[in-house]
Amino acid sequence: MFERLTIGAWAITTPGCSVRFVIDEGGQFTTLILGDMQREFEISLDTATLKQMVSHGAQSLSEMTMPRNADSGRIEPNVEAVIVRDPDGPSVIRVFIDGAEAPITEFTVDARAGWTWNDWVAARDVNLAAASPAARERLFAAYADPPGGEFITGREGTAWLE
């Protein structure tokens, strides 16, 4: 029926280029069809190659859409935090990245009066286990010598990070 053929080719798309896909009957290949019926370009991809294209495409899209300054350097996103603190209850924290609200995970290191050492250790360990590597590094620094640590009862000289 069809013979497999490997060729070298390239295509350039412009905004508004139509993109469709068809999965073969055996489910082993996806064919991407770029352009209209008079000028279409087709490429059939196996699962592994399609996964790589999706991964690299996401990375590329992130780079292409990242705001840049006049020197083509990356502009850091504008990050804003709105913290509403109830002195008798939990704080409510909302984070906005470039004006869009983003979900967050809150890690509070607050060694105020009322903590016992066992409760402190349990809360500390839960936070450290849940944190990303970058956040965990900051948490380790905070837990190594927390301000107000003298108010935690039952510590009796135990190291902050056992």
N, CA, C and O atoms as a GROMACS GRO file, in nm:
protein
  648
    1MET      N    1   0.082  -0.118   0.000
    1MET     CA    2   0.000   0.000   0.000
    1MET      C    3   0.088   0.125   0.000
    1MET      O    4   0.107   0.185  -0.106
    2PHE      N    5   0.142   0.167   0.117
    2PHE     CA    6   0.231   0.281   0.126
    2PHE      C    7   0.366   0.232   0.175
    2PHE      O    8   0.374   0.142   0.258
    3GLU      N    9   0.472   0.292   0.124
    3GLU     CA   10   0.604   0.264   0.176
    3GLU      C   11   0.645   0.378   0.267
    3GLU      O   12   0.609   0.493   0.243
    4ARG      N   13   0.720   0.345   0.372
    4ARG     CA   14   0.769   0.449   0.462
    4ARG      C   15   0.885   0.519   0.392
    4ARG      O   16   0.973   0.455   0.334
    5LEU      N   17   0.885   0.651   0.399
    5LEU     CA   18   0.986   0.731   0.334
    5LEU      C   19   1.032   0.839   0.430
    5LEU      O   20   0.949   0.908   0.490
    6THR      N   21   1.160   0.854   0.447
    6THR     CA   22   1.214   0.959   0.532
    6THR      C   23   1.269   1.067   0.441
    6THR      O   24   1.352   1.039   0.354
    7ILE      N   25   1.224   1.191   0.459
    7ILE     CA   26   1.271   1.302   0.378
    7ILE      C   27   1.303   1.420   0.468
    7ILE      O   28   1.259   1.424   0.583
    8GLY      N   29   1.377   1.512   0.417
    8GLY     CA   30   1.402   1.636   0.488
    8GLY      C   31   1.311   1.744   0.433
    8GLY      O   32   1.299   1.759   0.311
    9ALA      N   33   1.247   1.819   0.518
    9ALA     CA   34   1.156   1.924   0.473
    9ALA      C   35   1.138   2.026   0.583
    9ALA      O   36   1.173   2.001   0.699
   10TRP      N   37   1.083   2.140   0.549
   10TRP     CA   38   1.049   2.240   0.648
   10TRP      C   39   0.927   2.316   0.602
   10TRP      O   40   0.896   2.322   0.484
   11ALA      N   41   0.860   2.372   0.697
   11ALA     CA   42   0.741   2.452   0.669
   11ALA      C   43   0.739   2.570   0.764
   11ALA      O   44   0.783   2.559   0.879
   12ILE      N   45   0.690   2.681   0.717
   12ILE     CA   46   0.675   2.799   0.800
   12ILE      C   47   0.526   2.831   0.807
   12ILE      O   48   0.457   2.834   0.705
   13THR      N   49   0.477   2.853   0.927
   13THR     CA   50   0.336   2.889   0.943
   13THR      C   51   0.326   3.036   0.980
   13THR      O   52   0.422   3.097   1.028
   14THR      N   53   0.208   3.090   0.959
   14THR     CA   54   0.180   3.228   0.999
   14THR      C   55   0.054   3.224   1.084
   14THR      O   56  -0.020   3.126   1.080
   15PRO      N   57   0.028   3.330   1.161
   15PRO     CA   58  -0.094   3.332   1.242
   15PRO      C   59  -0.217   3.303   1.157
   15PRO      O   60  -0.230   3.355   1.046
   16GLY      N   61  -0.307   3.222   1.209
   16GLY     CA   62  -0.428   3.186   1.138
   16GLY      C   63  -0.416   3.056   1.060
   16GLY      O   64  -0.515   3.009   1.004
   17CYS      N   65  -0.296   2.998   1.055
   17CYS     CA   66  -0.278   2.871   0.985
   17CYS      C   67  -0.364   2.764   1.052
   17CYS      O   68  -0.358   2.748   1.174
   18SER      N   69  -0.442   2.693   0.974
   18SER     CA   70  -0.526   2.589   1.034
   18SER      C   71  -0.441   2.467   1.068
   18SER      O   72  -0.344   2.436   0.998
   19VAL      N   73  -0.477   2.399   1.176
   19VAL     CA   74  -0.408   2.278   1.219
   19VAL      C   75  -0.515   2.175   1.254
   19VAL      O   76  -0.604   2.202   1.335
   20ARG      N   77  -0.505   2.058   1.193
   20ARG     CA   78  -0.596   1.948   1.224
   20ARG      C   79  -0.510   1.825   1.253
   20ARG      O   80  -0.390   1.824   1.225
   21PHE      N   81  -0.572   1.724   1.310
   21PHE     CA   82  -0.498   1.600   1.330
   21PHE      C   83  -0.588   1.481   1.301
   21PHE      O   84  -0.711   1.488   1.312
   22VAL      N   85  -0.524   1.370   1.262
   22VAL     CA   86  -0.593   1.244   1.237
   22VAL      C   87  -0.507   1.135   1.301
   22VAL      O   88  -0.386   1.133   1.284
   23ILE      N   89  -0.572   1.046   1.375
   23ILE     CA   90  -0.501   0.932   1.434
   23ILE      C   91  -0.526   0.811   1.344
   23ILE      O   92  -0.641   0.785   1.308
   24ASP      N   93  -0.421   0.738   1.309
   24ASP     CA   94  -0.439   0.623   1.219
   24ASP      C   95  -0.524   0.514   1.284
   24ASP      O   96  -0.542   0.514   1.406
   25GLU      N   97  -0.574   0.423   1.204
   25GLU     CA   98  -0.666   0.320   1.254
   25GLU      C   99  -0.603   0.233   1.362
   25GLU      O  100  -0.673   0.189   1.453
   26GLY      N  101  -0.475   0.209   1.355
   26GLY     CA  102  -0.408   0.129   1.457
   26GLY      C  103  -0.373   0.207   1.583
   26GLY      O  104  -0.331   0.149   1.682
   27GLY      N  105  -0.390   0.339   1.579
   27GLY     CA  106  -0.362   0.423   1.696
   27GLY      C  107  -0.214   0.440   1.725
   27GLY      O  108  -0.177   0.473   1.838
   28GLN      N  109  -0.128   0.417   1.625
   28GLN     CA  110   0.015   0.427   1.650
   28GLN      C  111   0.076   0.558   1.601
   28GLN      O  112   0.185   0.596   1.643
   29PHE      N  113   0.005   0.627   1.512
   29PHE     CA  114   0.057   0.751   1.456
   29PHE      C  115  -0.050   0.859   1.459
   29PHE      O  116  -0.169   0.832   1.442
   30THR      N  117  -0.006   0.982   1.482
   30THR     CA  118  -0.091   1.100   1.468
   30THR      C  119  -0.039   1.178   1.350
   30THR      O  120   0.081   1.206   1.340
   31THR      N  121  -0.128   1.215   1.260
   31THR     CA  122  -0.090   1.299   1.147
   31THR      C  123  -0.139   1.440   1.174
   31THR      O  124  -0.259   1.463   1.192
   32LEU      N  125  -0.046   1.533   1.177
   32LEU     CA  126  -0.080   1.675   1.189
   32LEU      C  127  -0.090   1.731   1.048
   32LEU      O  128  -0.002   1.709   0.965
   33ILE      N  129  -0.197   1.802   1.020
   33ILE     CA  130  -0.220   1.860   0.888
   33ILE      C  131  -0.224   2.011   0.906
   33ILE      O  132  -0.315   2.065   0.970
   34LEU      N  133  -0.126   2.079   0.848
   34LEU     CA  134  -0.114   2.224   0.858
   34LEU      C  135  -0.157   2.288   0.727
   34LEU      O  136  -0.121   2.239   0.620
   35GLY      N  137  -0.235   2.394   0.734
   35GLY     CA  138  -0.274   2.468   0.615
   35GLY      C  139  -0.409   2.425   0.562
   35GLY      O  140  -0.475   2.337   0.616
   36ASP      N  141  -0.448   2.492   0.451
   36ASP     CA  142  -0.578   2.462   0.390
   36ASP      C  143  -0.562   2.351   0.285
   36ASP      O  144  -0.451   2.303   0.260
   37MET      N  145  -0.673   2.313   0.223
   37MET     CA  146  -0.673   2.201   0.129
   37MET      C  147  -0.580   2.224   0.008
   37MET      O  148  -0.524   2.128  -0.044
   38GLN      N  149  -0.563   2.350  -0.037
   38GLN     CA  150  -0.477   2.375  -0.154
   38GLN      C  151  -0.328   2.372  -0.119
   38GLN      O  152  -0.246   2.339  -0.204
   39ARG      N  153  -0.294   2.405   0.006
   39ARG     CA  154  -0.152   2.413   0.043
   39ARG      C  155  -0.132   2.350   0.179
   39ARG      O  156  -0.095   2.419   0.274
   40GLU      N  157  -0.154   2.222   0.191
   40GLU     CA  158  -0.138   2.160   0.322
   40GLU      C  159  -0.006   2.086   0.332
   40GLU      O  160   0.051   2.039   0.233
   41PHE      N  161   0.040   2.077   0.455
   41PHE     CA  162   0.162   2.004   0.489
   41PHE      C  163   0.124   1.902   0.594
   41PHE      O  164   0.062   1.936   0.695
   42GLU      N  165   0.159   1.777   0.572
   42GLU     CA  166   0.125   1.672   0.666
   42GLU      C  167   0.252   1.611   0.724
   42GLU      O  168   0.353   1.597   0.656
   43ILE      N  169   0.243   1.576   0.852
   43ILE     CA  170   0.353   1.505   0.917
   43ILE      C  171   0.292   1.402   1.011
   43ILE      O  172   0.207   1.434   1.094
   44SER      N  173   0.337   1.276   0.997
   44SER     CA  174   0.288   1.169   1.083
   44SER      C  175   0.392   1.140   1.190
   44SER      O  176   0.511   1.125   1.160
   45LEU      N  177   0.346   1.133   1.314
   45LEU     CA  178   0.437   1.119   1.427
   45LEU      C  179   0.400   0.997   1.511
   45LEU      O  180   0.282   0.970   1.534
   46ASP      N  181   0.501   0.924   1.556
   46ASP     CA  182   0.477   0.817   1.653
   46ASP      C  183   0.458   0.879   1.791
   46ASP      O  184   0.486   0.997   1.810
   47THR      N  185   0.412   0.800   1.886
   47THR     CA  186   0.381   0.851   2.020
   47THR      C  187   0.501   0.916   2.087
   47THR      O  188   0.488   1.025   2.143
   48ALA      N  189   0.618   0.852   2.082
   48ALA     CA  190   0.737   0.906   2.150
   48ALA      C  191   0.777   1.042   2.092
   48ALA      O  192   0.810   1.134   2.166
   49THR      N  193   0.775   1.054   1.959
   49THR     CA  194   0.812   1.180   1.895
   49THR      C  195   0.709   1.288   1.927
   49THR      O  196   0.746   1.403   1.952
   50LEU      N  197   0.580   1.253   1.925
   50LEU     CA  198   0.476   1.350   1.957
   50LEU      C  199   0.492   1.401   2.101
   50LEU      O  200   0.475   1.520   2.126
   51LYS      N  201   0.524   1.310   2.195
   51LYS     CA  202   0.546   1.353   2.333
   51LYS      C  203   0.662   1.453   2.342
   51LYS      O  204   0.653   1.553   2.413
   52GLN      N  205   0.771   1.426   2.269
   52GLN     CA  206   0.885   1.518   2.269
   52GLN      C  207   0.845   1.653   2.211
   52GLN      O  208   0.885   1.758   2.263
   53MET      N  209   0.767   1.650   2.102
   53MET     CA  210   0.724   1.776   2.041
   53MET      C  211   0.636   1.856   2.136
   53MET      O  212   0.649   1.978   2.143
   54VAL      N  213   0.547   1.789   2.208
   54VAL     CA  214   0.460   1.859   2.302
   54VAL      C  215   0.545   1.921   2.414
   54VAL      O  216   0.524   2.036   2.451
   55SER      N  217   0.641   1.843   2.467
   55SER     CA  218   0.727   1.894   2.574
   55SER      C  219   0.810   2.012   2.527
   55SER      O  220   0.814   2.117   2.592
   56HIS      N  221   0.878   1.996   2.414
   56HIS     CA  222   0.961   2.105   2.361
   56HIS      C  223   0.875   2.223   2.318
   56HIS      O  224   0.916   2.339   2.332
   57GLY      N  225   0.756   2.194   2.265
   57GLY     CA  226   0.665   2.302   2.225
   57GLY      C  227   0.622   2.386   2.343
   57GLY      O  228   0.616   2.508   2.334
   58ALA      N  229   0.592   2.320   2.457
   58ALA     CA  230   0.552   2.395   2.577
   58ALA      C  231   0.667   2.482   2.626
   58ALA      O  232   0.646   2.598   2.664
   59GLN      N  233   0.789   2.428   2.626
   59GLN     CA  234   0.905   2.507   2.668
   59GLN      C  235   0.928   2.624   2.573
   59GLN      O  236   0.954   2.736   2.616
   60SER      N  237   0.916   2.596   2.444
   60SER     CA  238   0.936   2.700   2.344
   60SER      C  239   0.830   2.809   2.355
   60SER      O  240   0.862   2.927   2.347
   61LEU      N  241   0.705   2.768   2.374
   61LEU     CA  242   0.596   2.866   2.387
   61LEU      C  243   0.618   2.955   2.509
   61LEU      O  244   0.592   3.075   2.504
   62SER      N  245   0.666   2.895   2.617
   62SER     CA  246   0.695   2.974   2.737
   62SER      C  247   0.802   3.079   2.708
   62SER      O  248   0.788   3.195   2.748
   63GLU      N  249   0.906   3.038   2.637
   63GLU     CA  250   1.013   3.134   2.602
   63GLU      C  251   0.962   3.241   2.506
   63GLU      O  252   0.994   3.359   2.520
   64MET      N  253   0.882   3.200   2.408
   64MET     CA  254   0.834   3.294   2.306
   64MET      C  255   0.738   3.397   2.363
   64MET      O  256   0.732   3.510   2.314
   65THR      N  257   0.663   3.360   2.465
   65THR     CA  258   0.563   3.451   2.520
   65THR      C  259   0.611   3.525   2.645
   65THR      O  260   0.537   3.607   2.699
   66MET      N  261   0.732   3.497   2.691
   66MET     CA  262   0.787   3.566   2.807
   66MET      C  263   0.813   3.712   2.772
   66MET      O  264   0.883   3.740   2.674
   67PRO      N  265   0.759   3.806   2.849
   67PRO     CA  266   0.786   3.948   2.820
   67PRO      C  267   0.936   3.976   2.824
   67PRO      O  268   1.008   3.920   2.907
   68ARG      N  269   0.982   4.061   2.735
   68ARG     CA  270   1.124   4.093   2.727
   68ARG      C  271   1.141   4.245   2.728
   68ARG      O  272   1.054   4.320   2.684
   69ASN      N  273   1.256   4.288   2.778
   69ASN     CA  274   1.284   4.431   2.775
   69ASN      C  275   1.352   4.468   2.643
   69ASN      O  276   1.370   4.382   2.557
   70ALA      N  277   1.390   4.593   2.627
   70ALA     CA  278   1.446   4.641   2.501
   70ALA      C  279   1.575   4.569   2.463
   70ALA      O  280   1.608   4.559   2.345
   71ASP      N  281   1.648   4.518   2.561
   71ASP     CA  282   1.773   4.448   2.534
   71ASP      C  283   1.750   4.299   2.511
   71ASP      O  284   1.846   4.222   2.510
   72SER      N  285   1.625   4.258   2.493
   72SER     CA  286   1.585   4.118   2.474
   72SER      C  287   1.607   4.032   2.599
   72SER      O  288   1.600   3.910   2.592
   73GLY      N  289   1.633   4.097   2.712
   73GLY     CA  290   1.645   4.022   2.837
   73GLY      C  291   1.508   3.992   2.894
   73GLY      O  292   1.412   4.066   2.870
   74ARG      N  293   1.499   3.885   2.968
   74ARG     CA  294   1.371   3.847   3.027
   74ARG      C  295   1.329   3.950   3.132
   74ARG      O  296   1.412   4.002   3.207
   75ILE      N  297   1.202   3.977   3.134
   75ILE     CA  298   1.144   4.063   3.237
   75ILE      C  299   1.079   3.972   3.339
   75ILE      O  300   0.994   3.890   3.305
   76GLU      N  301   1.117   3.987   3.462
   76GLU     CA  302   1.058   3.904   3.568
   76GLU      C  303   0.910   3.936   3.582
   76GLU      O  304   0.869   4.051   3.564
   77PRO      N  305   0.831   3.835   3.613
   77PRO     CA  306   0.688   3.862   3.631
   77PRO      C  307   0.664   3.950   3.753
   77PRO      O  308   0.741   3.949   3.849
   78ASN      N  309   0.556   4.026   3.749
   78ASN     CA  310   0.516   4.109   3.861
   78ASN      C  311   0.437   4.020   3.957
   78ASN      O  312   0.328   3.973   3.922
   79VAL      N  313   0.489   3.997   4.076
   79VAL     CA  314   0.424   3.910   4.175
   79VAL      C  315   0.376   3.998   4.290
   79VAL      O  316   0.454   4.073   4.349
   80GLU      N  317   0.247   3.988   4.322
   80GLU     CA  318   0.188   4.066   4.431
   80GLU      C  319   0.122   3.970   4.529
   80GLU      O  320   0.065   3.869   4.488
   81ALA      N  321   0.131   4.000   4.658
   81ALA     CA  322   0.066   3.919   4.761
   81ALA      C  323  -0.023   4.010   4.845
   81ALA      O  324   0.020   4.115   4.893
   82VAL      N  325  -0.147   3.967   4.862
   82VAL     CA  326  -0.241   4.036   4.950
   82VAL      C  327  -0.262   3.944   5.069
   82VAL      O  328  -0.314   3.833   5.054
   83ILE      N  329  -0.222   3.989   5.189
   83ILE     CA  330  -0.229   3.907   5.309
   83ILE      C  331  -0.325   3.973   5.407
   83ILE      O  332  -0.302   4.086   5.451
   84VAL      N  333  -0.431   3.903   5.440
   84VAL     CA  334  -0.528   3.953   5.537
   84VAL      C  335  -0.511   3.866   5.660
   84VAL      O  336  -0.541   3.747   5.658
   85ARG      N  337  -0.462   3.926   5.768
   85ARG     CA  338  -0.430   3.852   5.890
   85ARG      C  339  -0.535   3.878   5.996
   85ARG      O  340  -0.560   3.992   6.035
   86ASP      N  341  -0.596   3.770   6.043
   86ASP     CA  342  -0.690   3.774   6.154
   86ASP      C  343  -0.609   3.743   6.280
   86ASP      O  344  -0.555   3.633   6.290
   87PRO      N  345  -0.598   3.835   6.376
   87PRO     CA  346  -0.516   3.809   6.494
   87PRO      C  347  -0.565   3.688   6.574
   87PRO      O  348  -0.487   3.631   6.651
   88ASP      N  349  -0.689   3.649   6.559
   88ASP     CA  350  -0.741   3.535   6.632
   88ASP      C  351  -0.771   3.416   6.541
   88ASP      O  352  -0.838   3.321   6.583
   89GLY      N  353  -0.722   3.419   6.418
   89GLY     CA  354  -0.752   3.310   6.325
   89GLY      C  355  -0.648   3.302   6.216
   89GLY      O  356  -0.540   3.361   6.227
   90PRO      N  357  -0.679   3.231   6.111
   90PRO     CA  358  -0.580   3.212   6.004
   90PRO      C  359  -0.566   3.336   5.916
   90PRO      O  360  -0.655   3.422   5.911
   91SER      N  361  -0.454   3.343   5.849
   91SER     CA  362  -0.433   3.448   5.750
   91SER      C  363  -0.489   3.399   5.617
   91SER      O  364  -0.489   3.279   5.589
   92VAL      N  365  -0.536   3.492   5.536
   92VAL     CA  366  -0.580   3.459   5.401
   92VAL      C  367  -0.482   3.528   5.307
   92VAL      O  368  -0.464   3.650   5.311
   93ILE      N  369  -0.419   3.448   5.222
   93ILE     CA  370  -0.316   3.501   5.133
   93ILE      C  371  -0.362   3.478   4.990
   93ILE      O  372  -0.402   3.368   4.953
   94ARG      N  373  -0.355   3.584   4.910
   94ARG     CA  374  -0.386   3.574   4.768
   94ARG      C  375  -0.265   3.627   4.692
   94ARG      O  376  -0.211   3.733   4.725
   95VAL      N  377  -0.222   3.553   4.592
   95VAL     CA  378  -0.105   3.590   4.512
   95VAL      C  379  -0.150   3.617   4.369
   95VAL      O  380  -0.232   3.544   4.313
   96PHE      N  381  -0.095   3.724   4.311
   96PHE     CA  382  -0.125   3.762   4.174
   96PHE      C  383   0.006   3.769   4.097
   96PHE      O  384   0.102   3.833   4.140
   97ILE      N  385   0.010   3.701   3.982
   97ILE     CA  386   0.128   3.704   3.896
   97ILE      C  387   0.087   3.774   3.767
   97ILE      O  388  -0.001   3.728   3.694
   98ASP      N  389   0.152   3.887   3.742
   98ASP     CA  390   0.115   3.972   3.628
   98ASP      C  391  -0.035   4.000   3.626
   98ASP      O  392  -0.098   3.999   3.520
   99GLY      N  393  -0.092   4.025   3.744
   99GLY     CA  394  -0.232   4.062   3.755
   99GLY      C  395  -0.331   3.948   3.759
   99GLY      O  396  -0.450   3.972   3.780
  100ALA      N  397  -0.286   3.824   3.739
  100ALA     CA  398  -0.376   3.708   3.742
  100ALA      C  399  -0.357   3.633   3.873
  100ALA      O  400  -0.244   3.604   3.913
  101GLU      N  401  -0.467   3.602   3.940
  101GLU     CA  402  -0.457   3.530   4.067
  101GLU      C  403  -0.405   3.389   4.042
  101GLU      O  404  -0.448   3.321   3.949
  102ALA      N  405  -0.313   3.346   4.127
  102ALA     CA  406  -0.252   3.213   4.114
  102ALA      C  407  -0.272   3.135   4.243
  102ALA      O  408  -0.268   3.192   4.352
  103PRO      N  409  -0.293   3.004   4.232
  103PRO     CA  410  -0.306   2.924   4.354
  103PRO      C  411  -0.171   2.918   4.426
  103PRO      O  412  -0.066   2.922   4.363
  104ILE      N  413  -0.176   2.907   4.558
  104ILE     CA  414  -0.052   2.901   4.636
  104ILE      C  415  -0.061   2.793   4.742
  104ILE      O  416  -0.170   2.745   4.775
  105THR      N  417   0.054   2.754   4.793
  105THR     CA  418   0.064   2.671   4.912
  105THR      C  419   0.135   2.756   5.016
  105THR      O  420   0.245   2.805   4.992
  106GLU      N  421   0.072   2.774   5.129
  106GLU     CA  422   0.126   2.860   5.234
  106GLU      C  423   0.209   2.778   5.332
  106GLU      O  424   0.163   2.674   5.380
  107PHE      N  425   0.329   2.825   5.362
  107PHE     CA  426   0.414   2.768   5.467
  107PHE      C  427   0.445   2.881   5.564
  107PHE      O  428   0.518   2.973   5.529
  108THR      N  429   0.391   2.876   5.683
  108THR     CA  430   0.413   2.981   5.781
  108THR      C  431   0.506   2.930   5.890
  108THR      O  432   0.480   2.827   5.952
  109VAL      N  433   0.615   3.001   5.912
  109VAL     CA  434   0.707   2.970   6.022
  109VAL      C  435   0.686   3.079   6.125
  109VAL      O  436   0.736   3.191   6.110
  110ASP      N  437   0.610   3.047   6.230
  110ASP     CA  438   0.570   3.146   6.329
  110ASP      C  439   0.584   3.083   6.468
  110ASP      O  440   0.495   3.013   6.515
  111ALA      N  441   0.698   3.108   6.533
  111ALA     CA  442   0.727   3.046   6.662
  111ALA      C  443   0.672   3.130   6.777
  111ALA      O  444   0.745   3.164   6.869
  112ARG      N  445   0.547   3.162   6.771
  112ARG     CA  446   0.485   3.242   6.877
  112ARG      C  447   0.453   3.156   6.999
  112ARG      O  448   0.467   3.033   6.996
  113ALA      N  449   0.412   3.220   7.104
  113ALA     CA  450   0.374   3.147   7.226
  113ALA      C  451   0.258   3.052   7.195
  113ALA      O  452   0.173   3.081   7.111
  114GLY      N  453   0.257   2.940   7.262
  114GLY     CA  454   0.151   2.843   7.244
  114GLY      C  455   0.197   2.714   7.179
  114GLY      O  456   0.127   2.613   7.185
  115TRP      N  457   0.314   2.716   7.117
  115TRP     CA  458   0.368   2.595   7.055
  115TRP      C  459   0.434   2.507   7.160
  115TRP      O  460   0.506   2.557   7.247
  116THR      N  461   0.412   2.376   7.152
  116THR     CA  462   0.495   2.280   7.226
  116THR      C  463   0.594   2.223   7.126
  116THR      O  464   0.570   2.225   7.005
  117TRP      N  465   0.703   2.173   7.176
  117TRP     CA  466   0.809   2.122   7.087
  117TRP      C  467   0.756   2.011   6.996
  117TRP      O  468   0.786   2.011   6.877
  118ASN      N  469   0.681   1.916   7.049
  118ASN     CA  470   0.631   1.806   6.967
  118ASN      C  471   0.538   1.855   6.856
  118ASN      O  472   0.544   1.806   6.743
  119ASP      N  473   0.451   1.952   6.887
  119ASP     CA  474   0.362   2.008   6.785
  119ASP      C  475   0.442   2.084   6.679
  119ASP      O  476   0.413   2.076   6.559
  120TRP      N  477   0.543   2.158   6.725
  120TRP     CA  478   0.630   2.234   6.633
  120TRP      C  479   0.700   2.140   6.536
  120TRP      O  480   0.701   2.164   6.415
  121VAL      N  481   0.759   2.032   6.588
  121VAL     CA  482   0.831   1.934   6.505
  121VAL      C  483   0.736   1.871   6.403
  121VAL      O  484   0.773   1.855   6.287
  122ALA      N  485   0.616   1.836   6.446
  122ALA     CA  486   0.519   1.774   6.355
  122ALA      C  487   0.482   1.870   6.242
  122ALA      O  488   0.481   1.831   6.125
  123ALA      N  489   0.452   1.996   6.275
  123ALA     CA  490   0.416   2.095   6.173
  123ALA      C  491   0.534   2.123   6.081
  123ALA      O  492   0.518   2.135   5.959
  124ARG      N  493   0.653   2.134   6.140
  124ARG     CA  494   0.775   2.158   6.061
  124ARG      C  495   0.795   2.047   5.960
  124ARG      O  496   0.821   2.074   5.843
  125ASP      N  497   0.784   1.923   6.003
  125ASP     CA  498   0.810   1.808   5.916
  125ASP      C  499   0.706   1.797   5.803
  125ASP      O  500   0.740   1.759   5.692
  126VAL      N  501   0.580   1.830   5.832
  126VAL     CA  502   0.477   1.831   5.728
  126VAL      C  503   0.510   1.936   5.623
  126VAL      O  504   0.502   1.909   5.503
  127ASN      N  505   0.547   2.056   5.667
  127ASN     CA  506   0.582   2.162   5.572
  127ASN      C  507   0.703   2.125   5.487
  127ASN      O  508   0.701   2.145   5.366
  128LEU      N  509   0.807   2.072   5.550
  128LEU     CA  510   0.927   2.036   5.474
  128LEU      C  511   0.899   1.926   5.373
  128LEU      O  512   0.954   1.928   5.263
  129ALA      N  513   0.814   1.831   5.409
  129ALA     CA  514   0.781   1.722   5.317
  129ALA      C  515   0.697   1.771   5.198
  129ALA      O  516   0.709   1.717   5.088
  130ALA      N  517   0.613   1.871   5.219
  130ALA     CA  518   0.523   1.918   5.114
  130ALA      C  519   0.586   2.020   5.020
  130ALA      O  520   0.535   2.043   4.911
  131ALA      N  521   0.697   2.080   5.062
  131ALA     CA  522   0.755   2.191   4.986
  131ALA      C  523   0.834   2.143   4.865
  131ALA      O  524   0.889   2.033   4.863
  132SER      N  525   0.838   2.228   4.764
  132SER     CA  526   0.924   2.204   4.648
  132SER      C  527   1.070   2.216   4.693
  132SER      O  528   1.095   2.270   4.800
  133PRO      N  529   1.164   2.166   4.615
  133PRO     CA  530   1.305   2.179   4.655
  133PRO      C  531   1.348   2.323   4.682
  133PRO      O  532   1.421   2.348   4.778
  134ALA      N  533   1.304   2.417   4.600
  134ALA     CA  534   1.344   2.557   4.620
  134ALA      C  535   1.282   2.613   4.748
  134ALA      O  536   1.351   2.680   4.825
  135ALA      N  537   1.153   2.585   4.771
  135ALA     CA  538   1.088   2.633   4.893
  135ALA      C  539   1.146   2.563   5.016
  135ALA      O  540   1.162   2.624   5.121
  136ARG      N  541   1.177   2.434   5.002
  136ARG     CA  542   1.233   2.358   5.115
  136ARG      C  543   1.365   2.418   5.160
  136ARG      O  544   1.392   2.424   5.280
  137GLU      N  545   1.446   2.464   5.066
  137GLU     CA  546   1.574   2.527   5.102
  137GLU      C  547   1.550   2.651   5.188
  137GLU      O  548   1.621   2.671   5.287
  138ARG      N  549   1.452   2.732   5.152
  138ARG     CA  550   1.419   2.852   5.232
  138ARG      C  551   1.360   2.814   5.367
  138ARG      O  552   1.389   2.878   5.468
  139LEU      N  553   1.276   2.709   5.367
  139LEU     CA  554   1.217   2.665   5.494
  139LEU      C  555   1.323   2.611   5.589
  139LEU      O  556   1.317   2.638   5.709
  140PHE      N  557   1.420   2.536   5.537
  140PHE     CA  558   1.528   2.486   5.623
  140PHE      C  559   1.598   2.603   5.692
  140PHE      O  560   1.626   2.597   5.811
  141ALA      N  561   1.626   2.708   5.615
  141ALA     CA  562   1.692   2.826   5.673
  141ALA      C  563   1.604   2.888   5.781
  141ALA      O  564   1.655   2.929   5.886
  142ALA      N  565   1.473   2.897   5.758
  142ALA     CA  566   1.383   2.957   5.857
  142ALA      C  567   1.370   2.870   5.980
  142ALA      O  568   1.367   2.921   6.092
  143TYR      N  569   1.362   2.738   5.961
  143TYR     CA  570   1.346   2.647   6.075
  143TYR      C  571   1.477   2.626   6.152
  143TYR      O  572   1.474   2.577   6.265
  144ALA      N  573   1.591   2.663   6.094
  144ALA     CA  574   1.720   2.644   6.162
  144ALA      C  575   1.732   2.731   6.286
  144ALA      O  576   1.800   2.694   6.382
  145ASP      N  577   1.668   2.847   6.284
  145ASP     CA  578   1.674   2.938   6.398
  145ASP      C  579   1.556   3.035   6.389
  145ASP      O  580   1.576   3.151   6.355
  146PRO      N  581   1.434   2.988   6.417
  146PRO     CA  582   1.316   3.073   6.397
  146PRO      C  583   1.309   3.186   6.498
  146PRO      O  584   1.335   3.166   6.617
  147PRO      N  585   1.274   3.307   6.452
  147PRO     CA  586   1.256   3.415   6.547
  147PRO      C  587   1.141   3.381   6.642
  147PRO      O  588   1.038   3.329   6.598
  148GLY      N  589   1.157   3.410   6.768
  148GLY     CA  590   1.055   3.378   6.868
  148GLY      C  591   1.063   3.236   6.919
  148GLY      O  592   0.976   3.192   6.994
  149GLY      N  593   1.166   3.164   6.880
  149GLY     CA  594   1.181   3.024   6.919
  149GLY      C  595   1.185   3.001   7.069
  149GLY      O  596   1.156   2.892   7.117
  150GLU      N  597   1.222   3.104   7.142
  150GLU     CA  598   1.228   3.090   7.288
  150GLU      C  599   1.090   3.067   7.349
  150GLU      O  600   1.080   3.023   7.464
  151PHE      N  601   0.985   3.096   7.275
  151PHE     CA  602   0.850   3.078   7.327
  151PHE      C  603   0.799   2.934   7.313
  151PHE      O  604   0.695   2.900   7.370
  152ILE      N  605   0.869   2.851   7.238
  152ILE     CA  606   0.828   2.711   7.219
  152ILE      C  607   0.866   2.634   7.344
  152ILE      O  608   0.983   2.635   7.385
  153THR      N  609   0.769   2.568   7.405
  153THR     CA  610   0.795   2.498   7.531
  153THR      C  611   0.830   2.352   7.506
  153THR      O  612   0.781   2.289   7.412
  154GLY      N  613   0.915   2.298   7.594
  154GLY     CA  614   0.949   2.156   7.590
  154GLY      C  615   1.066   2.123   7.498
  154GLY      O  616   1.090   2.005   7.472
  155ARG      N  617   1.137   2.222   7.448
  155ARG     CA  618   1.249   2.196   7.358
  155ARG      C  619   1.375   2.154   7.433
  155ARG      O  620   1.447   2.066   7.387
  156GLU      N  621   1.401   2.214   7.546
  156GLU     CA  622   1.516   2.182   7.632
  156GLU      C  623   1.648   2.160   7.556
  156GLU      O  624   1.710   2.055   7.573
  157GLY      N  625   1.689   2.255   7.476
  157GLY     CA  626   1.819   2.248   7.411
  157GLY      C  627   1.830   2.157   7.291
  157GLY      O  628   1.939   2.141   7.237
  158THR      N  629   1.722   2.096   7.246
  158THR     CA  630   1.726   2.010   7.128
  158THR      C  631   1.754   2.098   7.006
  158THR      O  632   1.704   2.211   6.998
  159ALA      N  633   1.832   2.048   6.912
  159ALA     CA  634   1.864   2.124   6.790
  159ALA      C  635   1.735   2.151   6.712
  159ALA      O  636   1.644   2.068   6.710
  160TRP      N  637   1.729   2.268   6.648
  160TRP     CA  638   1.609   2.304   6.573
  160TRP      C  639   1.580   2.205   6.461
  160TRP      O  640   1.464   2.171   6.437
  161LEU      N  641   1.682   2.161   6.395
  161LEU     CA  642   1.666   2.061   6.288
  161LEU      C  643   1.738   1.933   6.333
  161LEU      O  644   1.860   1.923   6.327
  162GLU      N  645   1.659   1.838   6.377
  162GLU     CA  646   1.716   1.713   6.431
  162GLU      C  647   1.772   1.628   6.320
  162GLU      O  648   1.825   1.520   6.345
   0.00000   0.00000   0.00000
